[in-house]
Amino acid sequence: MARTAYGPVMATHTERWPAGTPCWFEITVGDLARSQEFYAAVLGWEFEDSGPEYGHYVNALVGGRRVAGISPPIEGGEDWPKVWTTYLATDDLEATAEAAAAAGAQTVMEPMDVAAFGRIGLWVDSGGAAFGAWEARAHTGYDAHNEHGAVCWVDLVTSDLDAAKAFYATTFGLTYDDLSVAGIGYATFTPPGSEWPAGGMGDQQDGDVLGPRWCVTFEVDDVDSARQRVLEHGGSAPNPPWDFEFGRIATVHGPDGEEFSLMKPAPTDDFSGRD
């Protein structure tokens, strides 16, 4: 099977994700129509409105398969951060909540049911990065990955890499492969029982004013063209794309200022960063 550095290409996943895997990404936006137009233009997304019962929450789709969620403005929640939130899968949300609290997390949203779709909780980890956990029922997370418009990678930016690794090892059982280079600490993480790394964690760099956070990367067929579409449809792209061992990437911002990255992974026969 053809592969990228991070796993099989153009994959569809319809089962529950292994515990500890980033399984869902969502954002609350200031103007739903504006954001839909932007992401349709940049990533080719289509949208499925959940209707008034669920506040017109929108599932973003690639080829009819879920990739992310977008929520319109919530009454009384005007100050809610307009950022992409990463949710890690869990088989037992209550146990995850207890482990997170014991590891130093601050609770943002206590575990709660989301109808028949699943159970959700939100925390700030011990280093100050917000994250969620999702216990899937009918909604198992994103279905499409490693193709244009779908998630291909996720990173945690942290001011204390060792502390972050300890926190997520305690809370989700993650294990790590060190890929640090001189002056830059970085590690990929793998959930228990998984074949492929599910994301990475790295040092916050000098001049990074956004603070500790989870960052999502969407795959595109052409980074430069996608970056240009960002600029043409109300986003911003302060830095040019750059090439590295695993592909070409650009970090951009959406119409609410939300950060995300665009990447065309380099094909590879194997990923030497894995054991």
C-alpha positions in Angstrom: 0.0 0.0 0.0 1.2 3.5 -0.8 2.0 5.5 2.4 3.0 8.9 3.6 5.3 9.5 6.5 2.3 9.3 8.8 0.4 6.3 7.5 -1.7 4.9 4.6 -2.9 7.4 2.0 -6.6 8.2 1.3 -7.9 6.2 4.2 -11.4 5.8 5.5 -12.0 5.0 9.1 -15.5 4.3 10.4 -14.9 2.6 13.7 -14.1 4.1 17.0 -10.5 5.5 17.2 -8.1 3.9 19.6 -8.0 5.7 23.0 -5.5 8.5 22.9 -5.9 9.2 19.1 -6.8 12.7 18.0 -10.3 11.8 16.7 -12.2 15.1 16.2 -11.5 18.7 15.5 -14.0 21.5 15.8 -14.2 25.3 16.0 -16.8 27.9 17.0 -16.9 30.7 14.5 -18.1 34.2 14.4 -20.0 33.9 11.1 -21.0 30.4 10.0 -21.7 31.3 6.3 -18.4 33.1 6.0 -16.5 30.2 7.5 -18.3 27.6 5.3 -17.4 29.7 2.2 -13.8 29.9 3.3 -13.2 26.2 4.0 -15.2 25.1 0.9 -12.8 27.3 -1.2 -9.6 26.3 0.6 -10.2 22.6 1.3 -13.1 21.7 -0.8 -15.4 20.9 2.1 -19.1 20.2 1.8 -21.3 20.6 4.9 -24.1 18.8 6.7 -26.2 20.9 9.0 -27.4 19.1 12.2 -30.5 21.3 12.4 -32.0 23.5 15.1 -32.1 20.7 17.7 -28.3 20.8 17.8 -27.8 24.5 17.3 -27.1 24.1 13.5 -23.8 22.5 14.3 -22.2 21.6 11.0 -20.2 18.5 10.0 -17.6 19.3 7.4 -17.4 16.5 4.8 -14.9 15.3 2.2 -16.5 12.9 -0.3 -19.5 12.5 2.1 -17.3 11.5 5.1 -16.8 13.6 8.2 -13.5 15.5 8.7 -14.3 18.2 11.3 -17.1 20.3 13.0 -18.0 23.9 12.8 -20.3 25.6 15.3 -22.1 28.9 14.7 -21.9 31.6 17.4 -23.4 30.4 20.7 -25.6 32.8 22.6 -23.7 33.9 25.6 -20.5 32.4 24.3 -19.2 35.4 22.4 -15.9 35.2 24.3 -15.4 31.5 23.5 -12.0 31.2 21.7 -12.2 30.9 18.0 -9.6 28.2 17.6 -9.5 24.6 16.3 -10.0 22.3 19.3 -8.5 18.8 19.3 -10.4 15.9 20.9 -8.6 12.7 21.9 -10.5 9.5 21.9 -11.3 7.7 25.1 -13.1 4.5 25.9 -14.0 5.8 29.4 -14.5 9.5 29.7 -14.9 9.4 33.5 -11.6 7.6 33.9 -10.0 10.1 31.6 -11.4 13.0 33.6 -10.0 11.5 36.8 -6.6 10.9 35.2 -6.4 14.4 33.7 -7.3 16.0 37.1 -4.7 13.9 38.9 -2.1 14.9 36.3 -2.8 18.6 36.9 -5.5 19.5 34.3 -8.0 22.3 34.8 -11.6 21.5 33.9 -13.3 23.6 31.3 -16.4 21.4 30.7 -17.3 18.5 32.9 -18.1 15.2 31.1 -21.5 15.3 29.5 -23.6 13.4 27.0 -24.1 14.8 23.4 -27.4 13.0 22.6 -26.7 9.5 21.1 -23.5 10.8 19.5 -21.1 10.4 22.4 -19.7 12.0 25.5 -17.5 15.0 25.7 -15.3 16.8 28.1 -12.8 19.8 27.9 -9.7 20.6 29.9 -6.6 22.7 30.0 -3.6 20.5 30.4 -0.8 21.0 33.0 1.1 23.2 30.5 -1.8 25.5 29.5 -3.0 23.9 26.3 -6.7 23.3 25.9 -7.9 19.8 24.7 -11.0 17.7 24.6 -11.8 14.0 25.1 -14.5 12.2 23.1 -16.1 8.9 24.1 -17.7 7.8 20.8 -21.1 6.3 20.4 -22.9 7.0 17.1 -20.4 9.7 16.1 -16.9 8.0 16.0 -14.9 11.0 14.9 -13.5 11.9 11.6 -13.9 9.3 8.8 -11.6 10.5 6.0 -7.9 11.1 6.5 -4.7 11.4 4.6 -6.3 12.9 1.5 -7.0 16.4 0.2 -9.2 18.3 2.7 -8.8 15.8 5.5 -6.6 15.8 8.6 -3.1 14.4 8.1 -1.3 15.4 11.3 -1.7 17.2 14.7 0.9 18.7 17.0 1.0 19.9 20.6 3.1 23.1 21.0 4.3 23.2 24.6 6.7 25.2 26.8 7.7 22.1 28.7 8.0 19.0 26.5 8.9 16.6 29.2 6.0 17.7 31.4 3.6 17.4 28.4 4.8 13.9 27.6 4.3 12.9 31.2 0.8 14.4 31.3 -0.5 12.7 28.2 1.2 9.4 29.1 -0.6 9.5 32.4 -4.0 10.6 30.9 -4.1 8.6 27.7 -1.2 6.1 27.9 0.7 7.6 25.0 4.3 6.5 24.1 6.9 8.5 22.3 9.6 8.4 19.7 12.2 11.3 20.1 12.9 13.2 16.9 14.6 16.2 18.5 17.3 18.1 16.7 19.8 20.6 18.0 17.9 23.3 19.9 14.4 21.9 19.1 12.7 19.3 21.2 10.1 17.1 19.3 8.6 13.7 19.7 5.9 11.7 17.9 3.3 10.0 20.0 1.5 6.7 19.5 -1.6 5.6 21.3 -1.7 2.2 23.0 -2.0 -0.6 20.5 -1.7 1.6 17.4 0.6 0.9 14.5 1.3 4.5 13.4 2.2 7.7 15.3 -1.0 9.8 15.7 0.7 13.2 16.1 3.6 15.0 17.6 4.7 17.3 20.5 7.3 20.0 20.2 8.9 22.9 22.0 7.3 26.4 21.7 9.7 28.5 19.7 11.0 31.9 20.5 8.7 34.5 19.1 5.6 32.3 19.2 3.1 34.5 21.0 0.1 32.1 20.7 1.2 30.0 23.7 0.7 26.3 24.4 -1.9 24.8 22.1 -2.9 21.9 19.9 -2.5 22.6 16.1 -4.2 20.7 13.3 -2.8 20.2 9.8 -5.0 19.4 6.8 -3.7 17.7 3.7 -3.8 19.4 0.3 -2.8 18.5 -3.2 -0.8 21.7 -3.6 0.3 23.8 -0.6 1.1 26.9 -2.6 -2.3 26.9 -4.4 -4.2 26.3 -1.2 -2.3 29.1 0.6 -3.3 31.4 -2.2 -6.9 30.4 -1.8 -6.6 31.3 1.9 -5.5 34.8 1.0 -8.2 35.2 -1.7 -11.0 34.2 0.7 -10.5 36.2 3.8 -7.7 34.4 5.6 -4.0 35.3 6.1 -0.7 33.6 5.7 2.1 35.5 7.4 4.9 33.1 6.4 5.7 31.3 3.1 5.5 27.5 2.7 8.6 25.5 3.5 9.9 22.1 2.8 11.1 19.5 5.3 11.8 15.8 5.4 8.1 14.8 5.4 6.6 17.2 2.8 5.8 20.8 2.2 3.8 22.8 4.7 2.4 26.3 5.4 0.8 27.7 8.5 -2.2 30.0 7.8 -5.1 31.7 9.6 -8.8 31.5 8.8 -11.4 34.3 8.8 -11.6 34.4 12.6 -7.9 34.4 12.9 -7.8 30.6 13.7 -4.5 28.9 13.1 -4.1 25.7 11.0 -1.6 24.3 8.6 -1.7 23.0 5.1 0.5 20.1 4.1 1.4 17.9 1.1 3.1 14.9 2.7 6.0 13.3 0.9 5.5 9.7 -0.1 7.7 7.2 1.6 8.2 3.5 1.8 8.7 3.6 5.6 8.9 6.0 8.5 12.3 5.8 10.1 11.0 7.6 13.2 9.0 4.6 14.2 10.5 1.7 16.2 
